[in-house]
Amino acid sequence: MTYRVCFVCTGNICRSPMAESVFRARVAEAGLDGLVEVDSAGTDGWHEGEGADPRTVTVLRENGYQAGHAARRFDPAWFARLDLVIALDSGHRRALRRLAPTERDADKVRLLRSYDPAAGDDLDVPDPYYGGAEGFDECLEMVEAASTGLLAAVREQVEGQAA
């Protein structure tokens, strides 16, 4: 059975495609790519069909990640097929929990940085869109740091499904 993870930010052109790319790479490195499906979406549809922000693409490629992407809006019907919905900040988390058709679906929503023990109480990944390239580098650092803990949690779930 496939375990499905969807990363969600506002427009699905900066943070969530970055998290999708990084986590997909981590899943492949762990040998779980046939067992875990990774994608992303936005809470809003402003950029539907567009590629990732060029600064996101640059940061991903410079750090060895794949950068192919087309933005899309999160559809509440997806909760039925998703195991985990990863919000990039607390505003996304609130929006996703409101969209969830059931309490069980709302419980699938988690903040990405909650998987990074070093994050402390600051669990939001700041939106780099209105800033310079350094914001995209910082975003990638936060995503990479949280991906280690997220991978451990997902591996535990996948191995639990196989048992």
VMD Tcl script that builds the backbone (N, CA, C; Angstrom):
set m [mol new atoms 489]
animate dup $m
set s [atomselect $m all]
$s set {name element resname resid chain x y z} {
  {N N MET 1 A 0.839 -1.183 0.000}
  {CA C MET 1 A 0.000 0.000 0.000}
  {C C MET 1 A 0.887 1.251 0.000}
  {N N THR 2 A 0.545 2.219 -0.807}
  {CA C THR 2 A 1.334 3.446 -0.925}
  {C C THR 2 A 0.957 4.433 0.163}
  {N N TYR 3 A 1.965 5.028 0.776}
  {CA C TYR 3 A 1.775 6.073 1.781}
  {C C TYR 3 A 1.899 7.404 1.058}
  {N N ARG 4 A 0.899 8.281 1.197}
  {CA C ARG 4 A 0.853 9.520 0.424}
  {C C ARG 4 A 1.012 10.748 1.300}
  {N N VAL 5 A 1.977 11.622 0.888}
  {CA C VAL 5 A 2.288 12.862 1.599}
  {C C VAL 5 A 2.126 14.025 0.629}
  {N N CYS 6 A 1.433 15.083 1.071}
  {CA C CYS 6 A 1.275 16.286 0.254}
  {C C CYS 6 A 1.731 17.502 1.061}
  {N N PHE 7 A 2.642 18.281 0.490}
  {CA C PHE 7 A 3.129 19.511 1.109}
  {C C PHE 7 A 2.292 20.682 0.601}
  {N N VAL 8 A 1.914 21.594 1.500}
  {CA C VAL 8 A 1.026 22.690 1.115}
  {C C VAL 8 A 1.527 24.028 1.638}
  {N N CYS 9 A 1.613 25.009 0.711}
  {CA C CYS 9 A 1.859 26.400 1.080}
  {C C CYS 9 A 0.764 27.242 0.434}
  {N N THR 10 A 0.993 28.512 0.207}
  {CA C THR 10 A -0.061 29.379 -0.317}
  {C C THR 10 A -0.275 29.195 -1.814}
  {N N GLY 11 A 0.747 29.486 -2.609}
  {CA C GLY 11 A 0.584 29.466 -4.059}
  {C C GLY 11 A 1.161 28.262 -4.759}
  {N N ASN 12 A 1.875 27.415 -4.028}
  {CA C ASN 12 A 2.488 26.207 -4.577}
  {C C ASN 12 A 3.542 26.517 -5.636}
  {N N ILE 13 A 4.331 27.592 -5.383}
  {CA C ILE 13 A 5.434 27.898 -6.295}
  {C C ILE 13 A 6.764 28.077 -5.577}
  {N N CYS 14 A 6.762 28.178 -4.250}
  {CA C CYS 14 A 8.023 28.378 -3.517}
  {C C CYS 14 A 8.282 27.261 -2.505}
  {N N ARG 15 A 7.640 27.381 -1.351}
  {CA C ARG 15 A 7.936 26.479 -0.239}
  {C C ARG 15 A 7.495 25.041 -0.469}
  {N N SER 16 A 6.247 24.839 -0.878}
  {CA C SER 16 A 5.767 23.455 -1.002}
  {C C SER 16 A 6.440 22.684 -2.128}
  {N N PRO 17 A 6.716 23.300 -3.308}
  {CA C PRO 17 A 7.456 22.504 -4.302}
  {C C PRO 17 A 8.886 22.214 -3.861}
  {N N MET 18 A 9.462 23.126 -3.065}
  {CA C MET 18 A 10.798 22.881 -2.534}
  {C C MET 18 A 10.756 21.694 -1.578}
  {N N ALA 19 A 9.782 21.688 -0.686}
  {CA C ALA 19 A 9.646 20.583 0.263}
  {C C ALA 19 A 9.356 19.271 -0.465}
  {N N GLU 20 A 8.516 19.325 -1.488}
  {CA C GLU 20 A 8.210 18.139 -2.280}
  {C C GLU 20 A 9.479 17.558 -2.904}
  {N N SER 21 A 10.278 18.402 -3.520}
  {CA C SER 21 A 11.495 17.954 -4.190}
  {C C SER 21 A 12.499 17.358 -3.204}
  {N N VAL 22 A 12.711 18.054 -2.096}
  {CA C VAL 22 A 13.659 17.575 -1.086}
  {C C VAL 22 A 13.179 16.248 -0.493}
  {N N PHE 23 A 11.911 16.187 -0.131}
  {CA C PHE 23 A 11.428 14.965 0.507}
  {C C PHE 23 A 11.396 13.797 -0.468}
  {N N ARG 24 A 11.052 14.058 -1.708}
  {CA C ARG 24 A 11.079 12.990 -2.713}
  {C C ARG 24 A 12.499 12.418 -2.819}
  {N N ALA 25 A 13.503 13.288 -2.785}
  {CA C ALA 25 A 14.892 12.827 -2.840}
  {C C ALA 25 A 15.229 11.984 -1.605}
  {N N ARG 26 A 14.773 12.415 -0.433}
  {CA C ARG 26 A 15.034 11.667 0.800}
  {C C ARG 26 A 14.372 10.289 0.752}
  {N N VAL 27 A 13.153 10.247 0.244}
  {CA C VAL 27 A 12.426 8.984 0.116}
  {C C VAL 27 A 13.179 8.032 -0.810}
  {N N ALA 28 A 13.664 8.547 -1.933}
  {CA C ALA 28 A 14.419 7.718 -2.882}
  {C C ALA 28 A 15.722 7.225 -2.253}
  {N N GLU 29 A 16.437 8.107 -1.562}
  {CA C GLU 29 A 17.693 7.727 -0.898}
  {C C GLU 29 A 17.462 6.626 0.128}
  {N N ALA 30 A 16.293 6.640 0.767}
  {CA C ALA 30 A 15.968 5.653 1.794}
  {C C ALA 30 A 15.439 4.348 1.199}
  {N N GLY 31 A 15.297 4.317 -0.137}
  {CA C GLY 31 A 14.781 3.113 -0.784}
  {C C GLY 31 A 13.283 2.933 -0.623}
  {N N LEU 32 A 12.563 4.026 -0.346}
  {CA C LEU 32 A 11.120 3.949 -0.127}
  {C C LEU 32 A 10.310 4.505 -1.293}
  {N N ASP 33 A 10.991 4.841 -2.403}
  {CA C ASP 33 A 10.301 5.528 -3.488}
  {C C ASP 33 A 9.154 4.723 -4.093}
  {N N GLY 34 A 9.135 3.436 -3.981}
  {CA C GLY 34 A 8.007 2.653 -4.460}
  {C C GLY 34 A 6.874 2.556 -3.445}
  {N N LEU 35 A 7.156 2.987 -2.222}
  {CA C LEU 35 A 6.171 2.860 -1.143}
  {C C LEU 35 A 5.578 4.188 -0.697}
  {N N VAL 36 A 6.247 5.303 -1.035}
  {CA C VAL 36 A 5.815 6.626 -0.591}
  {C C VAL 36 A 5.640 7.522 -1.807}
  {N N GLU 37 A 4.474 8.143 -1.904}
  {CA C GLU 37 A 4.182 9.097 -2.981}
  {C C GLU 37 A 4.219 10.503 -2.391}
  {N N VAL 38 A 4.904 11.418 -3.085}
  {CA C VAL 38 A 5.094 12.776 -2.585}
  {C C VAL 38 A 4.612 13.772 -3.628}
  {N N ASP 39 A 3.796 14.746 -3.199}
  {CA C ASP 39 A 3.397 15.821 -4.098}
  {C C ASP 39 A 3.172 17.099 -3.294}
  {N N SER 40 A 2.656 18.133 -3.957}
  {CA C SER 40 A 2.434 19.399 -3.276}
  {C C SER 40 A 1.270 20.148 -3.911}
  {N N ALA 41 A 0.792 21.164 -3.188}
  {CA C ALA 41 A -0.328 21.978 -3.655}
  {C C ALA 41 A -0.319 23.297 -2.882}
  {N N GLY 42 A -1.220 24.184 -3.284}
  {CA C GLY 42 A -1.365 25.472 -2.608}
  {C C GLY 42 A -2.754 25.633 -2.027}
  {N N THR 43 A -2.871 26.454 -1.000}
  {CA C THR 43 A -4.189 26.734 -0.433}
  {C C THR 43 A -4.993 27.632 -1.360}
  {N N ASP 44 A -4.303 28.382 -2.204}
  {CA C ASP 44 A -4.954 29.275 -3.161}
  {C C ASP 44 A -4.569 28.866 -4.579}
  {N N GLY 45 A -5.368 29.262 -5.546}
  {CA C GLY 45 A -5.137 28.855 -6.925}
  {C C GLY 45 A -4.509 29.906 -7.811}
  {N N TRP 46 A -3.868 30.900 -7.219}
  {CA C TRP 46 A -3.297 32.018 -7.988}
  {C C TRP 46 A -2.361 31.587 -9.098}
  {N N HIS 47 A -1.576 30.554 -8.867}
  {CA C HIS 47 A -0.512 30.174 -9.807}
  {C C HIS 47 A -0.757 28.828 -10.488}
  {N N GLU 48 A -1.989 28.337 -10.449}
  {CA C GLU 48 A -2.274 27.019 -11.022}
  {C C GLU 48 A -1.717 26.893 -12.438}
  {N N GLY 49 A -1.019 25.773 -12.658}
  {CA C GLY 49 A -0.445 25.486 -13.968}
  {C C GLY 49 A 0.925 26.087 -14.209}
  {N N GLU 50 A 1.350 27.016 -13.366}
  {CA C GLU 50 A 2.667 27.648 -13.527}
  {C C GLU 50 A 3.752 26.763 -12.919}
  {N N GLY 51 A 4.965 26.970 -13.388}
  {CA C GLY 51 A 6.107 26.289 -12.808}
  {C C GLY 51 A 6.485 26.923 -11.484}
  {N N ALA 52 A 7.431 26.319 -10.809}
  {CA C ALA 52 A 7.933 26.874 -9.553}
  {C C ALA 52 A 8.621 28.208 -9.810}
  {N N ASP 53 A 8.659 29.037 -8.783}
  {CA C ASP 53 A 9.364 30.319 -8.858}
  {C C ASP 53 A 10.794 30.046 -9.325}
  {N N PRO 54 A 11.327 30.862 -10.236}
  {CA C PRO 54 A 12.695 30.633 -10.733}
  {C C PRO 54 A 13.746 30.578 -9.624}
  {N N ARG 55 A 13.518 31.312 -8.538}
  {CA C ARG 55 A 14.478 31.271 -7.423}
  {C C ARG 55 A 14.420 29.925 -6.707}
  {N N THR 56 A 13.245 29.336 -6.630}
  {CA C THR 56 A 13.107 27.993 -6.061}
  {C C THR 56 A 13.841 26.993 -6.935}
  {N N VAL 57 A 13.618 27.096 -8.234}
  {CA C VAL 57 A 14.275 26.197 -9.191}
  {C C VAL 57 A 15.791 26.307 -9.071}
  {N N THR 58 A 16.294 27.529 -8.995}
  {CA C THR 58 A 17.743 27.751 -8.893}
  {C C THR 58 A 18.311 27.112 -7.630}
  {N N VAL 59 A 17.686 27.372 -6.493}
  {CA C VAL 59 A 18.183 26.828 -5.219}
  {C C VAL 59 A 18.141 25.306 -5.232}
  {N N LEU 60 A 17.063 24.741 -5.763}
  {CA C LEU 60 A 16.970 23.279 -5.819}
  {C C LEU 60 A 18.065 22.693 -6.700}
  {N N ARG 61 A 18.214 23.227 -7.886}
  {CA C ARG 61 A 19.229 22.692 -8.810}
  {C C ARG 61 A 20.637 22.869 -8.271}
  {N N GLU 62 A 20.922 24.022 -7.671}
  {CA C GLU 62 A 22.259 24.258 -7.109}
  {C C GLU 62 A 22.592 23.268 -5.995}
  {N N ASN 63 A 21.558 22.697 -5.395}
  {CA C ASN 63 A 21.768 21.765 -4.289}
  {C C ASN 63 A 21.472 20.320 -4.669}
  {N N GLY 64 A 21.375 20.056 -5.973}
  {CA C GLY 64 A 21.269 18.687 -6.457}
  {C C GLY 64 A 19.881 18.080 -6.478}
  {N N TYR 65 A 18.846 18.905 -6.387}
  {CA C TYR 65 A 17.474 18.394 -6.396}
  {C C TYR 65 A 16.823 18.606 -7.755}
  {N N GLN 66 A 15.815 17.778 -8.041}
  {CA C GLN 66 A 14.997 17.941 -9.243}
  {C C GLN 66 A 14.058 19.126 -9.035}
  {N N ALA 67 A 13.721 19.808 -10.135}
  {CA C ALA 67 A 12.913 21.021 -9.973}
  {C C ALA 67 A 11.695 21.075 -10.893}
  {N N GLY 68 A 11.289 19.979 -11.520}
  {CA C GLY 68 A 10.100 19.989 -12.372}
  {C C GLY 68 A 8.843 20.133 -11.527}
  {N N HIS 69 A 7.922 21.022 -11.933}
  {CA C HIS 69 A 6.757 21.290 -11.087}
  {C C HIS 69 A 5.700 22.081 -11.854}
  {N N ALA 70 A 4.440 21.832 -11.557}
  {CA C ALA 70 A 3.324 22.657 -12.027}
  {C C ALA 70 A 2.401 22.894 -10.831}
  {N N ALA 71 A 2.148 24.164 -10.527}
  {CA C ALA 71 A 1.343 24.525 -9.358}
  {C C ALA 71 A -0.099 24.069 -9.507}
  {N N ARG 72 A -0.689 23.712 -8.379}
  {CA C ARG 72 A -2.097 23.333 -8.336}
  {C C ARG 72 A -2.671 23.693 -6.976}
  {N N ARG 73 A -3.975 23.769 -6.924}
  {CA C ARG 73 A -4.671 24.117 -5.688}
  {C C ARG 73 A -5.094 22.843 -4.958}
  {N N PHE 74 A -4.952 22.857 -3.639}
  {CA C PHE 74 A -5.340 21.705 -2.829}
  {C C PHE 74 A -6.849 21.505 -2.906}
  {N N ASP 75 A -7.253 20.278 -3.147}
  {CA C ASP 75 A -8.664 19.916 -3.231}
  {C C ASP 75 A -9.021 19.129 -1.966}
  {N N PRO 76 A -10.007 19.581 -1.191}
  {CA C PRO 76 A -10.371 18.866 0.037}
  {C C PRO 76 A -10.700 17.387 -0.184}
  {N N ALA 77 A -11.133 17.016 -1.380}
  {CA C ALA 77 A -11.425 15.608 -1.663}
  {C C ALA 77 A -10.171 14.747 -1.564}
  {N N TRP 78 A -8.994 15.362 -1.683}
  {CA C TRP 78 A -7.743 14.610 -1.599}
  {C C TRP 78 A -7.497 14.023 -0.218}
  {N N PHE 79 A -8.113 14.593 0.813}
  {CA C PHE 79 A -7.901 14.068 2.164}
  {C C PHE 79 A -8.169 12.564 2.217}
  {N N ALA 80 A -9.136 12.097 1.454}
  {CA C ALA 80 A -9.507 10.675 1.481}
  {C C ALA 80 A -8.363 9.766 1.053}
  {N N ARG 81 A -7.477 10.243 0.176}
  {CA C ARG 81 A -6.387 9.397 -0.312}
  {C C ARG 81 A -5.039 9.719 0.335}
  {N N LEU 82 A -4.957 10.831 1.053}
  {CA C LEU 82 A -3.690 11.239 1.661}
  {C C LEU 82 A -3.550 10.687 3.074}
  {N N ASP 83 A -2.307 10.343 3.414}
  {CA C ASP 83 A -2.010 9.894 4.768}
  {C C ASP 83 A -1.509 11.030 5.640}
  {N N LEU 84 A -0.837 11.991 5.013}
  {CA C LEU 84 A -0.227 13.097 5.742}
  {C C LEU 84 A -0.261 14.339 4.871}
  {N N VAL 85 A -0.716 15.455 5.450}
  {CA C VAL 85 A -0.761 16.739 4.757}
  {C C VAL 85 A 0.150 17.674 5.546}
  {N N ILE 86 A 1.235 18.107 4.906}
  {CA C ILE 86 A 2.253 18.880 5.593}
  {C C ILE 86 A 2.129 20.357 5.233}
  {N N ALA 87 A 1.751 21.158 6.216}
  {CA C ALA 87 A 1.624 22.606 6.044}
  {C C ALA 87 A 2.978 23.264 6.286}
  {N N LEU 88 A 3.267 24.294 5.501}
  {CA C LEU 88 A 4.546 24.984 5.640}
  {C C LEU 88 A 4.505 26.106 6.671}
  {N N ASP 89 A 3.316 26.589 7.027}
  {CA C ASP 89 A 3.225 27.534 8.148}
  {C C ASP 89 A 1.874 27.385 8.835}
  {N N SER 90 A 1.718 28.046 9.969}
  {CA C SER 90 A 0.514 27.873 10.785}
  {C C SER 90 A -0.744 28.381 10.081}
  {N N GLY 91 A -0.627 29.374 9.205}
  {CA C GLY 91 A -1.779 29.830 8.433}
  {C C GLY 91 A -2.275 28.745 7.495}
  {N N HIS 92 A -1.348 28.043 6.859}
  {CA C HIS 92 A -1.724 26.929 5.985}
  {C C HIS 92 A -2.363 25.811 6.810}
  {N N ARG 93 A -1.815 25.582 7.978}
  {CA C ARG 93 A -2.358 24.523 8.843}
  {C C ARG 93 A -3.806 24.835 9.202}
  {N N ARG 94 A -4.071 26.068 9.600}
  {CA C ARG 94 A -5.448 26.452 9.938}
  {C C ARG 94 A -6.371 26.297 8.721}
  {N N ALA 95 A -5.932 26.778 7.567}
  {CA C ALA 95 A -6.748 26.696 6.347}
  {C C ALA 95 A -7.043 25.241 5.989}
  {N N LEU 96 A -6.047 24.389 6.080}
  {CA C LEU 96 A -6.233 22.978 5.738}
  {C C LEU 96 A -7.163 22.275 6.726}
  {N N ARG 97 A -7.017 22.590 7.988}
  {CA C ARG 97 A -7.891 21.972 8.995}
  {C C ARG 97 A -9.342 22.398 8.781}
  {N N ARG 98 A -9.550 23.644 8.338}
  {CA C ARG 98 A -10.915 24.105 8.032}
  {C C ARG 98 A -11.477 23.369 6.808}
  {N N LEU 99 A -10.622 23.048 5.854}
  {CA C LEU 99 A -11.054 22.349 4.636}
  {C C LEU 99 A -11.341 20.871 4.874}
  {N N ALA 100 A -10.771 20.322 5.921}
  {CA C ALA 100 A -10.890 18.879 6.177}
  {C C ALA 100 A -12.349 18.488 6.404}
  {N N PRO 101 A -12.827 17.484 5.660}
  {CA C PRO 101 A -14.223 17.081 5.799}
  {C C PRO 101 A -14.542 16.371 7.117}
  {N N THR 102 A -13.536 15.778 7.758}
  {CA C THR 102 A -13.759 15.070 9.020}
  {C C THR 102 A -12.644 15.419 10.007}
  {N N GLU 103 A -12.878 15.117 11.264}
  {CA C GLU 103 A -11.843 15.336 12.280}
  {C C GLU 103 A -10.639 14.431 12.006}
  {N N ARG 104 A -10.887 13.233 11.521}
  {CA C ARG 104 A -9.800 12.312 11.166}
  {C C ARG 104 A -8.913 12.925 10.083}
  {N N ASP 105 A -9.539 13.576 9.103}
  {CA C ASP 105 A -8.777 14.247 8.044}
  {C C ASP 105 A -8.005 15.432 8.611}
  {N N ALA 106 A -8.622 16.194 9.486}
  {CA C ALA 106 A -7.942 17.338 10.102}
  {C C ALA 106 A -6.712 16.880 10.879}
  {N N ASP 107 A -6.783 15.705 11.463}
  {CA C ASP 107 A -5.647 15.165 12.221}
  {C C ASP 107 A -4.469 14.781 11.333}
  {N N LYS 108 A -4.677 14.686 10.035}
  {CA C LYS 108 A -3.600 14.374 9.091}
  {C C LYS 108 A -2.697 15.578 8.831}
  {N N VAL 109 A -3.140 16.765 9.217}
  {CA C VAL 109 A -2.409 17.999 8.933}
  {C C VAL 109 A -1.354 18.244 10.011}
  {N N ARG 110 A -0.117 18.418 9.564}
  {CA C ARG 110 A 1.014 18.678 10.459}
  {C C ARG 110 A 1.866 19.813 9.908}
  {N N LEU 111 A 2.567 20.503 10.778}
  {CA C LEU 111 A 3.524 21.522 10.349}
  {C C LEU 111 A 4.862 20.855 10.048}
  {N N LEU 112 A 5.470 21.221 8.933}
  {CA C LEU 112 A 6.740 20.610 8.532}
  {C C LEU 112 A 7.793 20.718 9.619}
  {N N ARG 113 A 7.962 21.908 10.169}
  {CA C ARG 113 A 9.054 22.098 11.137}
  {C C ARG 113 A 8.804 21.402 12.467}
  {N N SER 114 A 7.622 20.843 12.665}
  {CA C SER 114 A 7.394 20.070 13.883}
  {C C SER 114 A 8.235 18.794 13.873}
  {N N TYR 115 A 8.783 18.448 12.717}
  {CA C TYR 115 A 9.656 17.283 12.588}
  {C C TYR 115 A 11.130 17.631 12.778}
  {N N ASP 116 A 11.415 18.894 13.094}
  {CA C ASP 116 A 12.788 19.346 13.335}
  {C C ASP 116 A 12.927 19.723 14.798}
  {N N PRO 117 A 13.581 18.875 15.619}
  {CA C PRO 117 A 13.705 19.164 17.046}
  {C C PRO 117 A 14.416 20.490 17.337}
  {N N ALA 118 A 15.264 20.945 16.436}
  {CA C ALA 118 A 15.989 22.200 16.646}
  {C C ALA 118 A 15.122 23.424 16.378}
  {N N ALA 119 A 13.930 23.243 15.819}
  {CA C ALA 119 A 13.066 24.377 15.473}
  {C C ALA 119 A 12.485 25.064 16.702}
  {N N GLY 120 A 12.405 24.359 17.812}
  {CA C GLY 120 A 11.832 24.957 19.015}
  {C C GLY 120 A 10.368 25.292 18.810}
  {N N ASP 121 A 9.992 26.518 19.210}
  {CA C ASP 121 A 8.600 26.956 19.082}
  {C C ASP 121 A 8.308 27.634 17.746}
  {N N ASP 122 A 9.349 27.921 16.970}
  {CA C ASP 122 A 9.190 28.618 15.692}
  {C C ASP 122 A 8.987 27.595 14.581}
  {N N LEU 123 A 7.731 27.228 14.328}
  {CA C LEU 123 A 7.450 26.127 13.413}
  {C C LEU 123 A 7.059 26.574 12.002}
  {N N ASP 124 A 7.033 27.867 11.752}
  {CA C ASP 124 A 6.692 28.354 10.411}
  {C C ASP 124 A 7.928 28.442 9.525}
  {N N VAL 125 A 7.774 28.034 8.267}
  {CA C VAL 125 A 8.797 28.271 7.249}
  {C C VAL 125 A 8.404 29.600 6.603}
  {N N PRO 126 A 9.202 30.658 6.781}
  {CA C PRO 126 A 8.837 31.966 6.237}
  {C C PRO 126 A 8.730 31.951 4.712}
  {N N ASP 127 A 7.801 32.736 4.196}
  {CA C ASP 127 A 7.588 32.836 2.755}
  {C C ASP 127 A 8.717 33.659 2.138}
  {N N PRO 128 A 9.512 33.052 1.255}
  {CA C PRO 128 A 10.632 33.792 0.659}
  {C C PRO 128 A 10.240 34.629 -0.561}
  {N N TYR 129 A 9.000 34.545 -1.001}
  {CA C TYR 129 A 8.563 35.106 -2.276}
  {C C TYR 129 A 8.902 36.587 -2.450}
  {N N TYR 130 A 8.686 37.401 -1.431}
  {CA C TYR 130 A 8.882 38.846 -1.559}
  {C C TYR 130 A 10.290 39.304 -1.206}
  {N N GLY 131 A 11.173 38.375 -0.934}
  {CA C GLY 131 A 12.548 38.725 -0.577}
  {C C GLY 131 A 13.532 38.316 -1.653}
  {N N GLY 132 A 14.786 38.263 -1.258}
  {CA C GLY 132 A 15.853 37.910 -2.186}
  {C C GLY 132 A 16.199 36.433 -2.134}
  {N N ALA 133 A 17.259 36.101 -2.844}
  {CA C ALA 133 A 17.702 34.711 -2.955}
  {C C ALA 133 A 18.038 34.098 -1.601}
  {N N GLU 134 A 18.520 34.909 -0.652}
  {CA C GLU 134 A 18.897 34.365 0.656}
  {C C GLU 134 A 17.704 33.744 1.375}
  {N N GLY 135 A 16.512 34.275 1.147}
  {CA C GLY 135 A 15.308 33.697 1.755}
  {C C GLY 135 A 15.025 32.291 1.235}
  {N N PHE 136 A 15.342 32.059 -0.026}
  {CA C PHE 136 A 15.147 30.734 -0.615}
  {C C PHE 136 A 16.182 29.755 -0.070}
  {N N ASP 137 A 17.403 30.235 0.149}
  {CA C ASP 137 A 18.432 29.395 0.769}
  {C C ASP 137 A 18.023 29.013 2.187}
  {N N GLU 138 A 17.512 29.977 2.953}
  {CA C GLU 138 A 17.066 29.712 4.321}
  {C C GLU 138 A 15.890 28.733 4.330}
  {N N CYS 139 A 14.991 28.911 3.388}
  {CA C CYS 139 A 13.849 28.002 3.263}
  {C C CYS 139 A 14.342 26.572 3.030}
  {N N LEU 140 A 15.280 26.414 2.119}
  {CA C LEU 140 A 15.822 25.086 1.833}
  {C C LEU 140 A 16.469 24.488 3.079}
  {N N GLU 141 A 17.209 25.282 3.828}
  {CA C GLU 141 A 17.840 24.773 5.053}
  {C C GLU 141 A 16.789 24.252 6.031}
  {N N MET 142 A 15.696 25.003 6.190}
  {CA C MET 142 A 14.632 24.579 7.110}
  {C C MET 142 A 13.955 23.305 6.614}
  {N N VAL 143 A 13.703 23.236 5.323}
  {CA C VAL 143 A 13.065 22.062 4.728}
  {C C VAL 143 A 13.960 20.843 4.896}
  {N N GLU 144 A 15.240 20.991 4.597}
  {CA C GLU 144 A 16.164 19.857 4.742}
  {C C GLU 144 A 16.246 19.388 6.186}
  {N N ALA 145 A 16.308 20.323 7.129}
  {CA C ALA 145 A 16.412 19.957 8.543}
  {C C ALA 145 A 15.179 19.174 9.001}
  {N N ALA 146 A 14.013 19.596 8.577}
  {CA C ALA 146 A 12.779 18.916 8.988}
  {C C ALA 146 A 12.574 17.592 8.257}
  {N N SER 147 A 13.137 17.466 7.073}
  {CA C SER 147 A 12.932 16.255 6.265}
  {C C SER 147 A 13.499 15.007 6.928}
  {N N THR 148 A 14.534 15.150 7.713}
  {CA C THR 148 A 15.118 13.995 8.398}
  {C C THR 148 A 14.113 13.384 9.373}
  {N N GLY 149 A 13.514 14.224 10.204}
  {CA C GLY 149 A 12.522 13.740 11.158}
  {C C GLY 149 A 11.251 13.255 10.481}
  {N N LEU 150 A 10.846 13.957 9.431}
  {CA C LEU 150 A 9.657 13.540 8.687}
  {C C LEU 150 A 9.875 12.169 8.053}
  {N N LEU 151 A 11.056 11.964 7.484}
  {CA C LEU 151 A 11.349 10.664 6.875}
  {C C LEU 151 A 11.290 9.554 7.921}
  {N N ALA 152 A 11.817 9.801 9.097}
  {CA C ALA 152 A 11.766 8.791 10.155}
  {C C ALA 152 A 10.321 8.461 10.522}
  {N N ALA 153 A 9.467 9.481 10.618}
  {CA C ALA 153 A 8.063 9.262 10.960}
  {C C ALA 153 A 7.333 8.500 9.853}
  {N N VAL 154 A 7.601 8.868 8.606}
  {CA C VAL 154 A 6.957 8.194 7.483}
  {C C VAL 154 A 7.448 6.752 7.372}
  {N N ARG 155 A 8.751 6.543 7.562}
  {CA C ARG 155 A 9.293 5.177 7.518}
  {C C ARG 155 A 8.612 4.298 8.565}
  {N N GLU 156 A 8.418 4.838 9.745}
  {CA C GLU 156 A 7.750 4.086 10.811}
  {C C GLU 156 A 6.326 3.693 10.384}
  {N N GLN 157 A 5.607 4.607 9.749}
  {CA C GLN 157 A 4.254 4.327 9.274}
  {C C GLN 157 A 4.253 3.280 8.165}
  {N N VAL 158 A 5.180 3.432 7.211}
  {CA C VAL 158 A 5.271 2.502 6.083}
  {C C VAL 158 A 5.619 1.105 6.579}
  {N N GLU 159 A 6.577 1.023 7.471}
  {CA C GLU 159 A 6.962 -0.287 8.012}
  {C C GLU 159 A 5.833 -0.884 8.829}
  {N N GLY 160 A 5.035 -0.038 9.491}
  {CA C GLY 160 A 3.874 -0.504 10.246}
  {C C GLY 160 A 2.795 -1.058 9.342}
  {N N GLN 161 A 2.639 -0.461 8.149}
  {CA C GLN 161 A 1.647 -0.947 7.180}
  {C C GLN 161 A 2.065 -2.304 6.618}
  {N N ALA 162 A 3.379 -2.506 6.481}
  {CA C ALA 162 A 3.891 -3.740 5.895}
  {C C ALA 162 A 3.813 -4.918 6.865}
  {N N ALA 163 A 3.751 -4.584 8.164}
  {CA C ALA 163 A 3.754 -5.655 9.176}
  {C C ALA 163 A 2.440 -6.376 9.279}
}
mol reanalyze $m
mol bondsrecalc $m
mol representation Tube
mol addrep $m
